Amino acid sequence: MLFTKPLSVWEIVNGKFFGAFLLILLAIIPTLIYVWIVSYFGNPEGNLDMGSTLGSYFGLLFLIASYTAIGIFSSTLSENQIVSFIIAVFICFCFFFGFEGMANVFEENSRTIASLGMDAHFKSMSRGVIDTRDVVYFLSITILFLSLTVYKLKALKG
């Protein structure tokens, strides 16, 4: 039904992506109250590593963006919502834990293989270090899966 509207496929995909991203972001914002409470009531006051905490939140935003793009892509692979959910969980699991597991098997290239996974990039950000390699990695995953979504929808449309 969306294809009957005067919108491009990119506009439809971006609208769904930003809508889902905003919904998850609104669910995460109240957790900042806990950060403030722990920081304010800690002994001594402010005894919380805010760099690490804010880095974790920043990394979480990139994880949300990547997982949302993967979920939108997986919804184009099947008309059944349950099957799409299982595909999305599997792809997200592979990106987060799969490369770490493969690095344990192939020990001679373990660092290179592990750096392909989301876990290594998120751990780097959660330490409070915002590296451009991590940001580019998460943006690349997000753009890749949004592009695959557009490609799949254009194939279904045509």
PyMOL commands that set and color helices and strands:
alter all, ss='L'
color gray80, all
select helices_A, chain A and resi 2-4+9-28+31-41+50-77+81-105+107-114+118-126+132-157
alter helices_A, ss='H'
color red, helices_A
deselect
rebuild
show_as cartoon
